[in-house]
């Protein structure tokens, strides 16, 4: 049988493939990225960071143990403040060799509810890893996290001390582990990885650790040169457990103090007199009526109506058989900024006037805080697009959904200045104030990797507008 020339060439090529060994590097070639995921800019640097973060479980636990062991309850809530924690973080950043570390402490005379002592210092820390063009000519990805934590509440509800980290498998427990230590830890891991691997990303990476919103406001006022109009801003203080929720707007708020004045009587006297306690309780029960007449829809907020919630109430001291003459209650009212603070505030005043008439009491109303809110971040902002790309790459099959938040975070201060900001994290919102607050190790890593993907995003022009020719 004669073999054609073409068939002979094919047989020869097959023999060569079988007999010649593959080059040594072929067997060790790295796996390619899954199809459908876009290549990330600075792929080598990004992949270095992603691989580096994979083995950071023990580092996460070590950082969280240090953070949890330093209670950071604000003086206004009866705590000693955030100074001890800020001192440790400043030392940690310096030890890790982060190129730029700066303290911008603010003076905030707040009297502790428990001790009565006045605390002046509210610490704020700034850390920066410079990118290709530096702070002056380059753009910065800013991540802003708060140092304070919620009061632990009744200690008997905790399985152990809230100030001692508890590790169970891949879940950690302690006050603050999720809010906001998870995001602080994720940012610290990223800064450390960039420094150890001598990576120079296209963007600068900036981290602001602030005491309450007042601390962040001080930072913005003290160093306006750091925060440029075309920087990218991320506040990891809102989200859901899937990492698919981003907040682009926050409600404004009004805090009101109501003092209801009635008659002091002995409880045995029965009816026929004017009870401040009864009037105040009736007012609280009717708070849901405020905003009922507000109709329409909002693209970000599921419920556009204002809402007022009673948060504290007290009477004058007296025996259990005495009805006090005065009853004091505090209200927290939230509203969409475009609707204005006047709506819920006037609603409370109208309701109080009706209670006065019905119960024969008088109510004095004091405005403790009035924050009008800020206009929303445009959904087509560059930070929103960059975050969406990062989430798609890190969490395949997940898509961001834009929301409005009822809470008030540092993001509102950036929106006040007209700076587009996204509030995003991979957290469980109901976990914020609860006893046995917990966080998952995997969520720390997902957040750090999302931060990294934004930092290395090739679609972002790394040069500041003022520095471009």
C-alpha positions as CSV (number, residue, x, y, z in Angstrom):
1,X,0.0,0.0,0.0
2,X,1.4,3.4,-1.0
3,X,1.3,6.2,1.5
4,X,0.6,9.7,0.2
5,X,3.0,12.5,0.9
6,X,0.4,14.3,3.1
7,X,-0.2,11.2,5.2
8,X,3.5,10.7,5.7
9,X,3.9,14.2,7.0
10,X,1.1,13.7,9.5
11,X,2.7,10.4,10.8
12,X,6.1,12.1,11.1
13,X,4.6,15.0,13.1
14,X,2.8,12.5,15.4
15,X,6.0,10.6,16.1
16,X,7.8,13.9,17.0
17,X,5.1,14.8,19.5
18,X,5.3,11.4,21.1
19,X,9.0,11.1,21.3
20,X,10.0,14.7,22.2
21,X,9.4,15.7,25.9
22,X,7.6,18.9,26.6
23,X,9.7,21.8,27.8
24,X,10.2,21.9,31.6
25,X,8.1,25.0,32.0
26,X,5.0,23.6,30.2
27,X,4.0,21.3,33.1
28,X,4.2,24.1,35.6
29,X,2.3,26.6,33.5
30,X,-0.3,28.5,35.7
31,X,-3.9,28.0,35.1
32,X,-5.6,30.5,32.9
33,X,-8.4,32.7,34.2
34,X,-12.0,31.4,33.7
35,X,-13.5,32.4,30.4
36,X,-15.7,35.5,30.6
37,X,-13.6,37.3,33.2
38,X,-11.8,40.3,31.8
39,X,-8.1,40.6,32.3
40,X,-7.3,42.9,35.1
41,X,-4.8,45.7,34.5
42,X,-1.4,45.2,35.8
43,X,-2.2,41.5,35.7
44,X,1.1,40.4,37.1
45,X,0.9,42.7,40.1
46,X,-2.8,41.9,40.7
47,X,-2.2,38.1,40.5
48,X,0.7,38.5,42.9
49,X,-1.6,40.2,45.4
50,X,-4.4,37.7,44.9
51,X,-2.1,34.7,45.5
52,X,-0.5,36.4,48.5
53,X,-3.8,37.0,50.2
54,X,-4.8,33.4,49.9
55,X,-2.6,32.4,52.8
56,X,-3.5,35.1,55.3
57,X,-6.0,33.4,57.6
58,X,-3.6,33.5,60.6
59,X,-2.8,37.2,59.9
60,X,-6.5,38.0,59.9
61,X,-6.9,36.4,63.2
62,X,-3.8,38.1,64.7
63,X,-4.9,41.6,63.6
64,X,-8.5,41.1,64.7
65,X,-7.3,39.8,68.1
66,X,-5.4,43.1,68.6
67,X,-8.3,45.2,67.5
68,X,-10.9,43.5,69.6
69,X,-8.8,43.6,72.7
70,X,-8.8,47.5,72.6
71,X,-12.4,48.7,73.3
72,X,-13.1,51.7,71.2
73,X,-16.5,52.9,72.5
74,X,-16.9,56.7,72.0
75,X,-17.1,58.9,75.1
76,X,-20.6,60.0,74.1
77,X,-21.6,56.3,74.6
78,X,-19.8,56.0,77.9
79,X,-16.5,54.7,76.6
80,X,-12.9,55.8,76.6
81,X,-12.6,56.5,72.9
82,X,-10.4,55.2,70.1
83,X,-7.0,56.4,71.1
84,X,-5.5,53.1,72.3
85,X,-6.6,51.4,69.1
86,X,-5.3,54.3,66.9
87,X,-1.9,54.1,68.6
88,X,-1.7,50.3,67.9
89,X,-2.7,50.8,64.3
90,X,-0.2,53.6,63.8
91,X,2.6,51.4,65.1
92,X,1.4,48.4,63.0
93,X,1.5,50.5,59.8
94,X,5.0,51.9,60.6
95,X,6.3,48.4,61.4
96,X,5.0,47.1,58.1
97,X,6.8,49.9,56.3
98,X,3.8,51.6,54.8
99,X,5.5,54.7,53.1
100,X,3.1,57.4,54.4
101,X,1.5,57.3,57.8
102,X,0.0,60.5,59.3
103,X,-2.0,61.2,62.5
104,X,-4.6,63.9,62.2
105,X,-6.2,63.9,65.7
106,X,-9.2,66.2,66.3
107,X,-10.2,68.0,69.4
108,X,-13.7,67.0,70.4
109,X,-14.8,67.8,73.9
110,X,-17.1,65.0,74.7
111,X,-18.2,64.1,78.3
112,X,-18.4,60.4,79.1
113,X,-21.9,59.4,80.2
114,X,-20.4,56.9,82.7
115,X,-17.4,58.6,84.3
116,X,-18.2,62.3,83.6
117,X,-14.7,62.7,82.3
118,X,-14.1,64.9,79.3
119,X,-12.1,63.5,76.4
120,X,-10.5,65.9,74.0
121,X,-8.6,63.7,71.6
122,X,-10.4,61.8,68.8
123,X,-7.7,60.1,66.8
124,X,-7.6,59.8,63.0
125,X,-5.0,57.9,61.0
126,X,-4.1,58.3,57.3
127,X,-1.9,55.7,55.5
128,X,-0.9,55.8,51.8
129,X,0.9,53.4,49.5
130,X,2.0,55.6,46.5
131,X,1.2,54.5,43.0
132,X,2.8,55.2,39.6
133,X,2.4,58.9,39.7
134,X,2.4,59.6,43.4
135,X,-0.1,61.7,45.5
136,X,0.5,64.9,43.6
137,X,0.0,63.7,40.0
138,X,-1.8,60.4,40.5
139,X,-5.2,59.4,41.4
140,X,-6.0,57.7,44.7
141,X,-8.4,54.9,45.7
142,X,-9.4,56.1,49.2
143,X,-10.9,53.6,51.7
144,X,-12.5,55.2,54.8
145,X,-13.2,53.0,57.9
146,X,-14.4,54.0,61.4
147,X,-12.5,53.1,64.5
148,X,-15.3,53.2,67.0
149,X,-17.5,50.2,67.9
150,X,-21.0,49.8,69.3
151,X,-21.6,49.3,73.0
152,X,-21.6,45.6,73.8
153,X,-24.9,45.8,75.7
154,X,-25.6,43.3,78.5
155,X,-22.5,41.1,78.9
156,X,-24.6,38.1,79.9
157,X,-25.8,37.9,76.3
158,X,-22.3,37.2,75.1
159,X,-20.7,33.7,75.0
160,X,-17.5,35.0,76.5
161,X,-16.0,38.5,76.7
162,X,-16.8,40.9,73.8
163,X,-13.2,42.1,74.1
164,X,-11.5,38.7,73.6
165,X,-11.5,37.3,70.1
166,X,-13.1,33.9,69.8
167,X,-12.3,31.7,66.8
168,X,-14.6,28.8,65.8
169,X,-13.5,27.3,62.5
170,X,-13.6,30.1,59.9
171,X,-15.8,32.4,61.9
172,X,-14.5,34.9,64.5
173,X,-16.5,36.5,67.3
174,X,-16.0,39.8,69.2
175,X,-17.3,43.3,69.4
176,X,-16.3,45.1,66.2
177,X,-15.1,42.1,64.2
178,X,-17.5,42.9,61.4
179,X,-18.3,46.6,62.0
180,X,-15.7,47.9,61.0
181,X,-12.7,45.7,61.8
182,X,-13.3,43.3,58.9
183,X,-12.8,46.1,56.3
184,X,-9.9,47.6,58.3
185,X,-8.2,44.2,58.3
186,X,-8.8,43.7,54.6
187,X,-7.2,47.1,53.8
188,X,-4.2,46.4,56.1
189,X,-3.6,43.1,54.3
190,X,-3.6,44.8,51.0
191,X,-1.2,47.6,52.1
192,X,1.1,45.0,53.5
193,X,1.0,42.8,50.4
194,X,1.8,45.8,48.2
195,X,4.8,46.8,50.4
196,X,6.3,43.2,50.8
197,X,6.0,42.5,47.1
198,X,7.4,45.9,46.1
199,X,4.4,46.5,43.9
200,X,3.7,50.0,42.4
201,X,0.0,50.0,41.3
202,X,-1.3,52.5,38.8
203,X,-3.4,54.2,41.5
204,X,-2.3,55.3,45.0
205,X,-4.0,53.4,47.8
206,X,-5.1,55.6,50.7
207,X,-6.6,54.4,54.0
208,X,-8.4,56.7,56.4
209,X,-9.1,55.4,59.9
210,X,-11.4,57.9,61.6
211,X,-13.1,58.4,65.0
212,X,-16.8,58.8,64.3
213,X,-18.0,60.9,61.4
214,X,-16.8,64.0,63.2
215,X,-13.2,62.6,62.9
216,X,-13.5,62.1,59.2
217,X,-15.0,65.6,58.8
218,X,-11.8,66.9,60.6
219,X,-9.6,65.0,58.2
220,X,-11.3,66.4,55.2
221,X,-11.1,70.0,56.6
222,X,-7.4,69.6,57.8
223,X,-6.0,68.1,54.6
224,X,-8.2,69.1,51.6
225,X,-5.1,68.8,49.4
226,X,-5.2,65.0,49.8
227,X,-8.7,64.4,48.5
228,X,-9.0,65.3,44.8
229,X,-12.2,65.6,42.8
230,X,-11.2,62.7,40.5
231,X,-10.0,60.3,43.2
232,X,-12.1,57.2,43.8
233,X,-13.8,56.8,47.2
234,X,-15.0,53.7,48.9
235,X,-16.7,53.5,52.4
236,X,-17.0,49.8,53.4
237,X,-19.8,50.4,55.9
238,X,-22.9,49.1,54.0
239,X,-23.7,45.8,52.2
240,X,-25.1,42.4,52.4
241,X,-23.8,38.9,52.9
242,X,-23.5,38.2,49.1
243,X,-21.5,41.4,48.3
244,X,-24.1,42.5,45.9
245,X,-25.5,45.7,47.6
246,X,-23.9,49.1,47.1
247,X,-25.3,52.3,48.7
248,X,-25.3,55.4,46.6
249,X,-27.4,57.6,49.0
250,X,-28.2,58.0,52.6
251,X,-31.1,59.5,54.5
252,X,-30.9,62.7,56.4
253,X,-31.7,62.7,60.1
254,X,-33.1,64.8,62.9
255,X,-32.7,63.9,66.6
256,X,-35.4,65.4,68.8
257,X,-35.7,65.6,72.6
258,X,-39.3,65.8,73.8
259,X,-40.1,66.8,77.4
260,X,-43.7,66.2,78.4
261,X,-44.9,68.1,81.4
262,X,-47.9,66.8,83.4
263,X,-49.0,66.4,87.0
264,X,-47.2,64.4,89.7
265,X,-49.7,62.2,91.5
266,X,-49.8,59.1,93.7
267,X,-50.8,56.1,91.7
268,X,-53.7,55.3,94.0
269,X,-55.5,58.5,92.9
270,X,-56.7,56.8,89.7
271,X,-57.9,58.8,86.8
272,X,-58.9,62.4,86.3
273,X,-55.5,64.1,86.2
274,X,-52.9,64.8,83.5
275,X,-50.2,62.1,83.2
276,X,-47.0,63.0,81.2
277,X,-46.2,59.3,81.0
278,X,-49.5,58.4,79.5
279,X,-49.2,61.2,77.0
280,X,-45.7,60.4,76.0
281,X,-46.5,56.7,75.6
282,X,-49.5,57.6,73.5
283,X,-47.3,59.7,71.3
284,X,-44.8,56.9,70.8
285,X,-47.5,54.5,69.7
286,X,-48.7,57.0,67.1
287,X,-45.3,57.7,65.5
288,X,-46.0,55.4,62.5
289,X,-48.6,57.9,61.5
290,X,-45.9,60.4,60.5
291,X,-45.2,60.3,56.8
292,X,-48.2,58.2,55.9
293,X,-49.3,60.8,53.4
294,X,-46.0,60.6,51.6
295,X,-46.6,58.7,48.3
296,X,-44.6,58.0,45.2
297,X,-41.5,55.9,44.5
298,X,-37.8,56.5,44.7
299,X,-35.2,54.7,42.6
300,X,-32.9,54.0,45.5
301,X,-35.0,53.9,48.7
302,X,-37.6,51.1,49.1
303,X,-39.6,53.3,51.5
304,X,-39.5,57.0,50.6
305,X,-41.6,58.0,53.6
306,X,-39.9,59.6,56.6
307,X,-39.8,57.5,59.8
308,X,-39.4,58.5,63.4
309,X,-38.3,56.0,66.1
310,X,-38.3,56.4,69.9
311,X,-34.8,55.5,71.1
312,X,-34.7,56.6,74.8
313,X,-37.3,57.5,77.4
314,X,-37.1,58.3,81.1
315,X,-39.1,59.9,84.0
316,X,-38.1,61.8,87.1
317,X,-36.9,59.6,89.9
318,X,-39.6,58.5,92.3
319,X,-41.1,55.6,94.0
320,X,-42.9,52.8,92.1
321,X,-46.2,54.2,93.4
322,X,-45.5,57.7,92.1
323,X,-46.4,59.0,88.6
324,X,-43.8,61.6,87.7
325,X,-44.7,65.0,86.5
326,X,-42.3,64.9,83.6
327,X,-41.5,62.4,80.9
328,X,-38.6,62.7,78.5
329,X,-38.1,60.8,75.2
330,X,-35.7,61.0,72.3
331,X,-36.7,60.4,68.7
332,X,-34.5,59.5,65.7
333,X,-36.2,60.7,62.5
334,X,-34.9,59.7,59.0
335,X,-35.9,61.2,55.6
336,X,-34.8,61.3,52.0
337,X,-32.7,64.5,51.6
338,X,-34.7,65.8,48.6
339,X,-37.9,65.7,50.8
340,X,-36.3,67.9,53.5
341,X,-36.0,67.7,57.3
342,X,-39.1,69.8,57.8
343,X,-41.4,66.9,56.9
344,X,-40.7,64.6,59.9
345,X,-40.0,67.4,62.3
346,X,-43.2,69.2,61.6
347,X,-45.0,65.8,61.8
348,X,-43.7,65.3,65.3
349,X,-44.7,68.8,66.3
350,X,-48.2,68.3,65.0
351,X,-48.5,65.0,66.8
352,X,-47.2,66.5,70.1
353,X,-49.7,69.3,69.8
354,X,-52.5,66.8,69.5
355,X,-51.3,64.8,72.5
356,X,-51.2,68.0,74.5
357,X,-54.8,68.7,73.7
358,X,-56.0,65.2,74.4
359,X,-54.0,64.6,77.6
360,X,-53.9,68.1,79.1
361,X,-50.1,68.2,79.1
362,X,-47.5,70.5,77.5
363,X,-44.6,69.3,75.4
364,X,-41.3,71.1,74.8
365,X,-39.3,70.0,71.7
366,X,-35.6,70.5,71.3
367,X,-33.6,69.8,68.1
368,X,-30.4,68.0,69.1
369,X,-29.2,67.3,65.6
370,X,-30.4,68.2,62.2
371,X,-28.5,66.7,59.3
372,X,-30.1,67.5,55.9
373,X,-28.3,64.8,54.0
374,X,-26.5,65.0,50.7
375,X,-27.5,64.3,47.1
376,X,-26.9,60.8,45.8
377,X,-23.9,59.5,44.0
378,X,-24.7,59.2,40.3
379,X,-25.0,55.5,39.3
380,X,-22.8,56.0,36.3
381,X,-19.8,57.3,38.5
382,X,-16.4,55.8,37.8
383,X,-16.2,54.2,41.3
384,X,-19.5,52.5,40.8
385,X,-18.4,51.0,37.4
386,X,-15.0,50.0,38.9
387,X,-16.7,48.3,41.9
388,X,-19.1,46.5,39.6
389,X,-16.2,45.1,37.5
390,X,-14.3,44.1,40.7
391,X,-17.3,42.3,42.2
392,X,-18.0,40.5,38.9
393,X,-14.4,39.2,38.8
394,X,-14.1,38.3,42.5
395,X,-17.6,37.0,43.0
396,X,-18.6,35.3,39.7
397,X,-22.3,35.3,39.0
398,X,-22.9,38.2,41.3
399,X,-24.2,41.6,40.2
400,X,-24.3,44.8,42.1
401,X,-27.6,46.4,42.9
402,X,-27.8,50.1,44.0
403,X,-29.7,51.1,47.1
404,X,-30.3,54.0,49.4
405,X,-29.3,53.5,53.1
406,X,-31.2,54.6,56.2
407,X,-27.9,54.8,58.1
408,X,-25.5,57.7,58.2
409,X,-21.9,57.0,57.4
410,X,-18.7,58.8,56.3
411,X,-19.9,58.5,52.7
412,X,-22.4,61.4,53.4
413,X,-19.5,63.7,54.2
414,X,-17.9,63.0,50.8
415,X,-21.2,63.5,49.0
416,X,-21.5,66.9,50.8
417,X,-18.4,67.9,48.9
418,X,-19.8,66.6,45.6
419,X,-17.4,63.6,45.6
420,X,-18.9,60.4,44.1
421,X,-18.6,57.6,46.7
422,X,-19.7,54.0,46.9
423,X,-20.6,52.4,50.3
424,X,-19.9,48.7,49.9
425,X,-18.8,45.7,52.0
426,X,-19.5,42.0,52.3
427,X,-21.3,42.0,55.6
428,X,-24.5,41.0,57.4
429,X,-26.3,44.2,58.3
430,X,-28.3,42.7,61.2
431,X,-25.0,41.7,62.8
432,X,-23.9,45.3,63.6
433,X,-25.3,45.9,67.1
434,X,-26.0,42.3,68.3
435,X,-24.3,40.3,71.0
436,X,-21.8,37.7,69.7
437,X,-21.0,39.8,66.7
438,X,-19.2,37.7,64.1
439,X,-17.4,37.8,60.8
440,X,-16.2,35.1,58.3
441,X,-12.6,34.8,57.3
442,X,-13.6,34.4,53.7
443,X,-15.4,37.7,53.7
444,X,-12.2,39.5,54.8
445,X,-10.4,38.0,51.8
446,X,-13.2,38.8,49.4
447,X,-13.1,42.4,50.5
448,X,-9.3,42.7,50.2
449,X,-9.4,41.2,46.7
450,X,-12.2,43.5,45.6
451,X,-10.1,46.5,46.9
452,X,-7.1,45.1,44.9
453,X,-9.1,44.6,41.7
454,X,-10.2,48.3,41.8
455,X,-6.7,49.4,42.6
456,X,-5.3,47.6,39.5
457,X,-8.2,48.3,37.2
458,X,-6.9,49.0,33.7
459,X,-9.9,50.9,32.7
460,X,-9.2,53.7,35.2
461,X,-6.9,56.5,34.0
462,X,-4.3,56.7,36.9
463,X,-3.2,60.3,36.2
464,X,-5.0,63.1,38.0
465,X,-6.8,65.5,35.7
466,X,-4.6,68.4,36.8
467,X,-1.5,66.5,35.8
468,X,-2.7,65.4,32.4
469,X,-1.2,67.3,29.4
